[in-house]
């Protein structure tokens, strides 16, 4: 056999780790495209590398969420445990046979996401299998793990994609946590009826779809707005393109919150309030044009 006979046919792809990395990310990127128009709209405004990392984070989070919210089988806890082990193994060894875990582990290593974020996240996901109502203490723990640490993961992407792993600035990290909490609580309000009827869960302590009244709804809306406004004060810490993307998702969620606020509490549990996709695209365009105009004006001064 000569050297030419030993070479693989031309149509056989290379099998190096870089190809596997790209394939894993391609799989992860499909998740946000299928599941989220709000975050998907904002993500498309990011630079390519940053967008790829956010897609990897979203995919990992979504798979865990699907185990506890969609599958909900008798072995859901075992599946969640197994997925957590695989995610953490991917963090440790840099490889996983699970494409989503592999993509997430690769991103985590590049931007500095650690078990300090992933362990609280999986703890909150586990609470969805074990708890149907919350006390103020369990609610705070749940929101921390299911939302605040996701904000930290996204902030690590925004700040560290170009520079590599670095500690997050405390003020910016607090803003990221507040924004994650705001988005989660808005989702709770939007899905109040569905969470209770389909999943048997009530997240807000002392509040159910049947006991929510207009006064309590107004207080919950105000709490969400306070979180958003606190997060907005930290926006200057973000790179320009990240500010555009995050600003777009904030605008989308504030529009959603506006619609929730004017919906009578008695109706909120019976209908799912949403922002039309056309409005989301308009907000993305407005933010892009506004930021570009501001940059041009600054450079002309």
N, C-alpha and C positions, 0 to 999 in steps of 0.2 A: 504494500500500500504506500503510495507517495503522499506528499504533504497536501496536495489538492484533494485527494480522497478523504483525508482526515478532517477537512474543514466542513462545518455544517452547511446545508443548502442555504442559498441566499435569502430565502423567505423565512428562515428560522430566526426569531428575534433574539437579541442579546438577553442574557439572564443575569445581569449584574444588579447590585443593590439599588443603584440609581433608578433603574427601570421599575423595580418593585416599589420604591418610594413614590414614583410618579403614578403608578397604578393604584396604590393605596390612596393617594390624594385624590385621584380622579373619582374613585368610589365615594370618598367622603364628600367631595364637592357636590355630588348629586343629591345629597340629603337636604341641604339647605335650599337647593333649587326646587325640590319637591314639597317641602314642608313650610317654608316661611316666605311670605311676600314682604313683610315689614323689615325683617333683618336682611333678607335677600336684597331689597332695594338699597339699603344703606351699604351693604357689603360691596355692591358693584361700584361704589364710588371710591373704594380704597385702591391703593397701588397693588399691583399683582401679587407680590410676595406677602404683603400684609393680608390681602383678601384670602389667599390660600390658607394662611394660618387660622384665620377666623372660621373658615369653612371646616377645617379639621376639628377645631374646638366644638363647633356647633354639632357636628356629626356625632362625636362622642357623647355629648349631653343628650342628644335626641335618641340615640339607641337606648340609653339607660331609661329615659322617659317612656319610650315605647314598651319596655319590659313591664313597667309598673302601671302604665295607663291604658295600654292597648292589649297586650297579651293577657296579663292578670291571671294566668293559670295557676294551678296549685303549686307548681314548682317555680313560680316567678322569683321567689327569694333565692333559690338556688341559681337561677340564671343570672340574677343581678350580682350575686356573690362571684360567680364565675367570670362575669364581664369585668367586675372591679379587679379581680386578680389579674386578668389579662391586660387591663390598662396599666396597672402598676408594674407588671412584668415588662411591658413595653417601655415604661419609664426607666426601668433598671437596666434592661439589656439592649434596648434600641431596636427591637424586632418583635413582631407578633404575626402569627398566622391569621389573626383577625385584622382585616384591612383597615377598619375604622380605628381600632386600637393602635395599629402601627402608625397611621397618619397622625393621630393625636400625640403619640409618644415622640415622634420626630419633631413635631411643632413644639411640644413642651420643652424638649432639650434645647431647642434653638432660642426660645424666648424666656425661659426661666420659670415655667409653670412646674409646681412640685406637688408633693402629697399634702402640703399645707392647704392647697385648694381642692385636690381631688378627694381626699378623705372626708371632709365635711360635705362635699357634694353627694357622695354615695351614701353617707349617713342620712341625709335628707331624703334621698330616693327610697331608702329602706323604710323611713317613716311612713311613706305613702302605702306601704304594704301592711303596716302595723297599726296605724292610727287613723281615725275618721273625724275626730274633732280635736281642737287645739286649745291649750291654755295660753296665756300670754308668753310664758316661758318657752313652751314647745314651738309656738308660732315664730318667735324670734330665732330659735335655733333652726327651724325649717327654712325660713327666708334666708338666713345666713348661708346655709349649705346649698340651697337650690338657686340662689340668685346673686347674693353678694360676692361669693367667690367666683362666680361666672364673670362678674364685672372685673374682678382682679385679673382673671385669665385674659380677658379682652384688653385690659390696660397693658398687660405684659406684652401682648402682640403689638399694640400701638407704639409703645415706647422702645421695645427691644428687638424688633425685627431687623433693624439695620445695625444696631450696636451689639447685639448679643445679650445674654442673661445679665441683668443688673437688678439690685433691689428697687422696688417701686417707691417713688416719693410718697411719704405718708399722706400729704394733703390730696394728691391725685388718687391714691388708693381709696381714701375715704369717699371721694366723689364717685369713683367707680362702683363702690359698694352701694352707695345711696341710689345711684341710677339703676343698678341691678335690682335692688329692692323695689323701686318704684315700678319698673316694668312688671315684676312678678305680681305686685299687688293690683296693678291695673288688670292683668290677666285674670286674677282671682275674681275681680268685680265683673269682668266681661263674661266669665264662664261660671258665674255663681250657680245658676240653675242646673247647668249640665254636670258640674262637679258633684252636686248633691244627688241628682236623679240617676245619673249613669255610673258614677264612681262611689257614691255614698259618702262623700267627703265634704266637710265644712272647714274652711281654712281660718277665716277671721274668728277670733275667740268671741263666743257669745252671739254670733251672727249666723243665721241660716237664710236660705231663700225665702222662708215663710215669715221670719221675724224681722228682716231688714225693713226699716222704714226710711222715709225721705231724710229725716234729720241725721240718722246714722250714716246713710249713704253720703250725705254732704260732708260729714266729718271724715269718712274714708277717702273721699275725693281730695279733700284738703290735705290730708296726710300724704297722698301720692304726689300732689303738687309741691309740697314742701321738700320731698326727697329730690324731685327733678330740679327744683331751683337751687338746692344745695349742690347738686352735681354740676349744674351749669357754671357755677363759680370756678370749677376746676378745669373747664374746657381749654383755657389758654395753655395748659401743660401738654396738650396733645399736638402732634404734628398736623400740618395744615389739612392734608387729605383726610386724616382721621377726624378732625373737627367737622369737616363737611359731612362725613358719613354718620358720625354720632349725632350731629345736629339734625340730620334728616330723620333718624330714628326717634329722636326726642320730639320733633314736630309731629311725626305720625302718632306717637303715643299720646301727646297732648291733645291732638284732634280726637283720638279715641276717648280720652278722658272727658273732653267737652261733651261728646255724645252720650257718654254714660251719665254725666252730671245732669243732663236735661231729661233723662229717661226716668219716669216715676219708679220708685223702688218696687212697687207691685208688679211692674211689667218687666223689670230687669231680669228676673228669673225665668221669664217665658220667651225672651228673645235674645239673640246673640248680637250685640252691637258691634259694628265693624266699620272700618274706614275703607271706602272703595279703592281699588287698585289704581284707578285713574288719578285720584287725589294723592296717593303715595308717590306716583311718578311725577306729578306736578310739584310736590314738595321737594323731591330730589333735584329736579331741574332748577327750582328757585334757589335752593341752597348753593348749588354749583355755580350758577350765574352770579349770585350775590357775592360769594367768596372770591370768584375770579375778578369781578369788578373792583372789589376792595383792594385786591393785590395790585391791580393795574394802577389804581389811584395812588396807592402808597409809593409805587415805583416812579410815578410821574412827579412826586413832590420834591 
